[in-house]
Every structure is written in C-alpha cells, then in structure tokens.
C-alpha cells in the first residue's frame, strides 16, 4: 500500500501508517462483504402480478399518411397535426417478422413524431394486435456509448480503462443488489449503505490503484458519507419529509410497501457518493503530489496548501450541485412560475423542500470531506518513510541523488553542481552571475584573445 504500482504518485509510507490504514480498511471490507452476503436478494418481492401478456417487438416505419386531427372539446389541448394519421410498419422480429401492419399514430399530447425509415418499438397484446410505443433508440445509444468509451480510453489510457471497469462495477451493483434488495423488502437505507460501501471500495481501488493516497481517499469518503447519512436523517425528521412527492413514490409506498422515507435517505447517500469520491480523491492526490515535490513539507504546510485547492474545488462543486438540481427540476419550476405562487409557498412545498434538504445535506458532506481527507492524507504523507542515507528515494524525480556521503548532489535539475569542493557552482540556470563564472577558467572566446593563445596565422599577420 505504500507504493502505487498502477499509476499515480508513489508516496513511501511508514510501516506504522500502513498498519493503521489496514486496521480500519480490512474490517470495513469484511463488514461490507458480510452485508452483501446477508442482504443479497434471492428473487425480489412478489407483487402478485403474473407474467405480462404484452410482448415487445421492433419494427421499421415504411410509410406515414397524415390526416386532419379530430375536433377536441373547448379548452382541451389540441394534438400535434404531425401525429394524426396512420403508419405502415414492418415487424422486425418475432414469429411475424417481415409482416406489414397499418397502425394508428399516437396522438396524445407530447406524443413523438414518426416518419418513414424510423425504427420503432411495437407492443403486441395477447390477441395479436400491434401498437406503436416509441422510437427505438438502441442503435444511437450504442453509438454514444462507444464514442464515450473511446474518448475516455484515448484521454485516460490505462486509467481510462480502469475507470470504465469501475463504471461497470457500479452499474452491476446498482442493478443486481441495491434495486432488487429494496424491492425485496429490505431497509432501503441499510441496502444503500452497504451498496455504497461496496461501490466505493471496489471502484476507488480499481480506478486509482492500491496506494496510500487511495486509502486516505477511501477513509475520507467513509467518514464524510457517514456524516452525510446522519445529517440527512436529522434534516428529514426536522423538515417532516416522508419521501412521497410524486406518483412514483406514492405507487411504491402503497403497492410494494416500501419505506419511502428510507428510500429518500438511500437516494441521498448514493447521490452524495458520486460527488464525494471526486473530492476525496482530488484532495488525497493533491497532498501526495505536494509531498512528492516538496519532501521537506510537514503536516501543517501540506494541510494548508492542499486546503487551498480544496476550497477552490468546493466553491465550484457547490454551483454544480445547484445547477444540476435546477436543471432536473426545470419543468416543475416552470409550473410554479406559471401559477404565480409566492416564493415562500413554493420553497415549503414537499417536492421543493426535499430537493433543498438534499442539496444542503450533500453540500455539507462535501465541505466536511475536504478537511477530513486532507488531514488524513497530510498525516500519512508527513509520516512517510525517509530514504536511506546513501540512497535516494525510489522513483523520486526531484530527490537529490548522491553516489557517496561526501559527494555533491547529482542529477538534480535545480541543484548547483561543482566538480571540486573549492570550485564554484556551474550550470545553475538560476544562479546569479557577475559577468564571469566564479573561479572558473576563461571560456574559449576570452582565452582566444590572449596574445599567447592566438593562432599562428594572426601572429604572422601582425608581424
């Protein structure tokens, strides 16, 4: 753990620091693994519904015939003229692949538009009747995903590959553990805590390697995530929020008997983890880089220098969080604006108050992550193992190197060099000069000006 063999800055760690880190991380990993085995869903919650009789098929629109839209009652929304008519669709798969069916275009408010050549999703009921459902977006999404993966690998190279692997692990744990575990009737908050811990331990080490900075980032994330969970629990209790703010939460609470307040807490924890690991990894790596570039820095100087970076990072992240929530809730904000409700009434509605609590608690967790992670990383870096007296630190570009105890430092780009103890420093770009190199023989040009050193042809020309 003292050196990162994958990538990143190698920070030599003392044996005591490594043992202290392992004393916390190993029990955490064991408890997380035990929680995964205990809470892993067997088959999900039986909702009482049998297998669906509606089949999903693919198809391609070959022709569209538009017609005048039917009259609607006064005051009712009018349908889009481009959605009134019929479409001829060729079934793409199933037992009736290649069959052409004429279907009515969806004309409800907000229905998508279809044109010849569009790939669509068809729904086939038990009687064999088809209905156009939506556009088939599988091909564009695969193209976007491939472009995303290529861009990440081209920029990040091997680290990009490990980042994609971590993303896959995150999706697998969410789809196979967190969501099925909540549907199976387990406590949403407990499932979210175990799932977040498993994601954090797996993804951070997979992406950033087994190193001391990564371990400090993991410890900082754990502490900040625990604080975020406690603050969320207290804030939701004080604000009297139960997590029921839309039809989806109401349906889950009534039909599946899911704890909606626990579901809200779980969503806050998982959402906070997505930003916390960014902040903690940045702080841990910043401290490692500072300790690598300035081996003389102690705990206080490392903490102050990295803390300035963290404050700048948090200042930008806060704005990012607010804009992200505003963008996700923009239709709701527009509805409130149309209703011309007072600002105080809008802010106290459950749906808006829930987002306010979510953003404030998440931000407090982020703010706490900076000093916690910075202090842990600075403490570990300031207690790093010192190199042997006769050997430089391994892989330290800026470390002074000596061949012996009495020889001057070598191969240090910024260090002055002298071939003899009594000789002045040479080749130091930043050393002050008074017109000549101190105590050094004249260069060739000045030496050539001496009469005794002039070439023979000049002496002959002079005589």
Secondary structure, 3 states (H helix, E strand, C coil): CCCCCCCCCCCCCCHHHHHHHHHHHHHHHHHHHHHHHHHCCCCCCCCCCCCCCCEEEEEEEEEEEECCCCCCCCCCCCCCHHHCEEEEEEECCCCCCCCEEEEECCCCCCCCCCCCCCEEEEEECCCCCEEEEEECCHHHHHHHHHHHHHHHHHHHCHHHHHHHHHHHHHHHHHHHHHHHHHHCCCCHHHHHHHHHHHHHHHHHHHHHCCCHHHHHHHHHHHHHHHHHHHHHHHHHHHHCCCCCCCHHHHHHHHHCCCCHHHHHHHHHHHHHHHHHHHHHHHHHHHHHHHHHHCCCCCHHHHHHHHHHHHHHHHHHHHHHHHHHHHHHCHHHHHHHHHHCCCHHHHHCCHHHHHHHHHHHHHHHHHHHHHHHHHHHHHHHHHCCCCCCCCCCCCCCCCCCECCCCCCCCECCCCCCECCCCCCCCECCCCCCCCCCCCCCCCCHHHHHCCHHHCCHHHHHHHC
